[in-house]
């Protein structure tokens, strides 16, 4: 049960601080992504670049059932704090580890941070946002996350170019620390809280899968496969095209995402989640085709813009759709279900792209164009959902 006192306002200090916290958190773990392939290569693990993203998303997905259950039982704030602490510690440890195996173990641990913080943050926003403005709320939250995803990679690559890897890792930890300090004073929104007990870590199938969230979960998984591909091989693709700052692609696509998020949330509130998502899938498939045929830096940036526009539509709309369908008592569980699907999709995209690409530049088109098939499948499923709704209304 959550706090309710009449009609809640959306644009409150709590809401804006949550958004700023999300900006800092996403900047933290995204800051290091463009440089990790070269960092791994410097340690002798260049043949295993395809594991950098999947290992991270594996533990992120594995921790979602725990984060969803604990968010609904222990509270939103404690789970946010735990996720951030993991991020802080890992940022420091990257500067210490020297072996390939230790690096991959750290990637596994680091993934838990995103398994906890975003789940609890989304649930908190769902608690305080008016029901008829959830799409708008998730869209704005996503804008700040996107700004973090844009600023982080560009800043991380700049820090490596001007200083060294260790400075980048320490900056990542500092950004995570600030993300929790800005919301440390905020009140908990979960009223029926339980004290943490070991028994709460016993996970059943119902803690993993919330039946009401199956449709957004499927659409999410199909859409983010492409994101896993991009995270894994865009750094090498950028270098292949002569782009020194490997974070620029991420900055461009995230700025485009930010612009789209300003309108996508409201659009999904007005026109329906499924209809707006259909446009997002068309743009996503198009961006993968553009990436597959890009031969110049400018073509890469055009593809990045289209990719960003699709992300700006898909992410806030899927999460708003999830909150619409969820029982308020199990809001954290529903969000966790969708996040699990997201981690699976990103991880599979990373594995697929890493091993199909296999450091052979002539395979870039094959990887990107193949990835475009999945959003096309999502588009077909969404079209069926919309048609079913129309038929149901006509029959009544």
N, C-alpha and C positions, 0 to 999 in steps of 0.2 A: 504494500500500500504506500502511496506517495502523498506528499503534502498537497492540499488543495484548498484555496481560499478564494472562492469565486472565480472570476475570469483572470487567469494569470497574464501578465504582460510579457512580451517576447524580449524587447530591447531593454534589458536590465543590466546592472553592473555585473551580476553573476554570469549572465550569458556572455557578455563581452570578454570577461576574464577567462571563461572556459575556452572561448575561441582563441584568445591569445596564447593560452596554455597549449592548445592543440597546435598552433603555429610553431611554437618552440620545440614541442615534442617531435613533430614530423621533420622539422629541420635537423634535429639531433641525429636520428638514425639514417636519414637520407643523405646527410652531409658526406658520409664516407663511401656511399655506393659507387660513384663513378671511378673512384681510385682503387677500389678493392681488387679488380682484376689484375692491375699492374702490381699492386702490393703483394698479391698471392704469387704472381710470376717471379717477383724478386726473391721470394722464399723458396722457389723451385717447384711451385705447384701450378704452373700455368696450364697444364693439361686438364685441370679439374675446375676450370672457371664455372662450368655448368652447375657446380654444387653451391656456389656462393649464395644464391637466392633461395634455392629449394631447402637447404638446411635451415635457413632463417625462418622460412614460412612453415616448415614442418613443425617446429616447436611452437610457433605462433598459433597454428591450427590446433595442435595438441592441447594447448593451454586454454583454448576458447571455452570448452565445456566447464572448466574450473572457474574461469573468469565470469562466465554467465551466471553460474550457480552462486558464486560468492558475491557477485554484484547484487543479486536478488536477496541474499541472506545477510551478509555482513555489512554491506553498504557500498555506495558508489565511491566515496572518497578514499577509503582504505585500499581499494583495488587500484585506483589511479596511482596512489603513492607507491604501491608495490611495483607496478609496471615501470614507473620512472626510476626507481632505485636500481632495477636491473639494467636499465639503459646507462645510468651513471657509471656503475661498476664496469660494465663491458667496455665503455669508451676508454676508460683508463687502462684496462687489461690489453686492449689491442696494441698499445704502445709497448707492452712488456713481452708478449708471446713472440717466439722466434721460429717455431716449427709449423709445418703445414698441418699436422694432426691437431696441435693445440689451437691453431687458427680456426679449424672447422668445429672443434668443440666449443669455442667461443661464439661462433656463428649460431650454433644450436642454442646456447644459453641466451644470447641476445634476442632471439626470436620471441622469447617469453614476454619481453617488454611490450611488443605490439599485440601480444595475445591478451594483455590485461588493460592497459591504459585506454585505447580507443573504445573498447566495449563499455567500460564504466562511464567514459565521457559521453558517449552517445545516449546511454540510459539516463544520465543526469539531464542532458538537454531534452530528452523525451519527457522527463518529469516536469520541467519548468516551462516548456513551450505550449502555447494554446493549441488545442487539437486541430483546429482548422488552418494552422500556420506551421505545421510540422515540416512540410516540404521546404518552406522558406527557411525555417530554423536549421534543418540539416544542410541546406544549400549554403547558408552563411558559415556554418561550422566548417563545411567542406572548403569554402573559400580560404579560410585561415589555414587549414591543413594543406591546401594547395600552395599557398604562399610559402609555407615552410618547406614543402617539397621542391619549390622553385629556388628559394634562397639557399637551402642547405647544400645541394650538389654544386652549385656555382661557387659558393663560399668555400666548400671543401676542396675543390680542385684548385682554387686560387691560393688557399693556404699551403697546399703541397707545392705549387709552383713557386711561391715566394719564400716558404720556410721549409717544412718537412712533414712527413706523415704523422709524427707524434703530436705536433701542434694541432693538426686536424682532429686527431682522436680526442685530445684534451678539450678542444672547442666543442666537440660533440657531447661530451660529458657535461660541460658547463651549460649548454643549451637545455639539456634534459633537467638539470638541477633547477634552472630558472622556471621551467614549465610547471613544476610542482610548487615552487615558492609563491607564485602569483595566485594560487587558489587555496593555499594552506588555511586561510581563515574562513573559507566558505562552509555553510552549514550542510549537514547531510540531508538528502531528500527522501531517504528510505526511513519510514517510521517504524515498521515492524522488523527491527534489526535483531539479529542473533549474535551471540558471542562466537568467535571463531573456535571451532573444535575440529579435531582430526577427522571426525566422521563426515564433515562437510566435504572432504576431499574424496569421498567414495562416490564415484561417478556411475550413474546408470544411463541406459540408452536415452531416456527421456531428458537427461541433462545435456546430451549431445545434439539431439534432434527435436526441435519444436515443430510439430506438424503444421501449424498455421503459417510457418515461414518457408515452406518448401518451394513455392514458386519464385519468390525473390532470391532464394538460395541458388536455384538452378541458373537463373539469369545472371546472377553475380559470377558464378563459377565460369560460365561460358564467356563472359565479357572480359574477365581479368587474365585469362590465359595469355592474351596479347600483351598485357602489362608485364607478365613474367618474362616474355620474350624480349621486350624492350629493355627491361632492367639488366638482363644478362648480356646482350650483345651490342647494345647501342654504344657503350664505351669504345669497343673495338671498331664498330662501324664509323663512329665519329673520327677516330684516329686514322682510319683508312681513307677518309675523305679530307684529311688535313686539318681537322679542327683540334687545336691544342687544348682548349678547356673542355674536357669531356662532360662537364656538367651543363653546358649551354643547351643541349637538346632538352634536358629535363627542365631547365628554366623556361624555355620557350613554350613547351607543351603545358607546363603548369600555369603560366600566365594566361594562355588561351583557356585553360580549364577554369581559372579564376573568373574570367570575364563571363563565361557561359554559366557558371554556378550562380551568378547574380540574378539570372532570369530563369534558370531551369527549375529551381525549387518552386517558385511561384507558378510557373507554367504547369508543373505536375499537380499542384493543388487545384488548378483551374480546369485542366483538360484531362486529367487522369494519369496515373503512373504508367500504365502499360503503353498508352499512346506516345507519351514523351520518350519512353525507353526505346520504342521502335526507331525514332529518329536517331537516338544515340547509337544504336547498333549499325545503322546504315553508315554513319560517320566513322565508326570504329573499323568496319570492314574496308571502307574506302582508304582510311589511313594506312592500313596494312598493305594494301596494293601500292599506294604511293611510296611507302618505304621500300617495297620490293623492287621498284623500278628507278629509285633515286640514284643519280650518278654525280650530283654536285652538292655542295653545301646548302645552297638555297633550296634545292628540291627536298633535301632532308628537313630543313626548317618548315617548309610548307606542309610536309607530312606530319611534322611535330605539332603544328597548329591544329590540323584536323584531328589528330589523336587527342590533343588537349580538349577540344570542343566536345568530343565524345565522352571523355572522362568527366567533364563538367556536368554533363547530363546524367550519365549513368549512376555515379556514386551517390549523390544526395537523393536521387529518385528511388533507388533500390532501398536505401535505409529508411526513407519516409514511408515507403510501401510496407516495409517490414513492421514498423511501429504501428501503422494502420491496422495490420492484420493481427498483431500480437495481443494477447491478454495482458493488461497492465501489470498483473501480478508476476508474469513471466517475461517481461520486456527484455531483461538482460539475457535470458535464455534464447529468445527469438533472435536478438542481435548476434549472439554468439554463434547460432546456427549459420547465419549468413556470413559471418566472419570466417567460420571454418571453411565454408565453400570458397570464400575469397582466397584463403591461404592455399587450399588445394589447387585452385586454378592457377594462381601465380607460381606455385611450386612446380606444377606440371609444365607450365610454359617455360620456366627456367631450365628444367631438365631437357625438355624437347629441343630448345634452341641451342643450349650448350653443346649437346652431343651431335645434333645434326650439323651445326655450324663447324664444330671441331677445328677451329682456327684456320678454316679454309674460306677465304673471302668470296670466292665464286659461289658459295652456298647462301649468301645473304638473301638473295631474292626468294629462294626456295623456302627459307625459314619464315620470312614475313608473309608471303602470299599464302602459305599453308595456315598460318595463324588466323588469317582473315576468314577461314571457313567457319570457325566457332561462333563469332557474332552473327553470321548469316543464319546459323541454326537457331540462335536465340531470337532473331527477328521472326523466324517462322513460328516459333512457340508463342511469342507475344501476339502475333497476328491471330493465332488460334484462340488465345485467351480473350482478345477483344471481340472476335466474332461470336464466341460463346456467350459473352455478356450481352451482346446485341440480340442474339436469338432468345436469351432468357427474358429480356425486357419485352420483346415482341410477343412472347407466349403469355405474358402476364398483362 
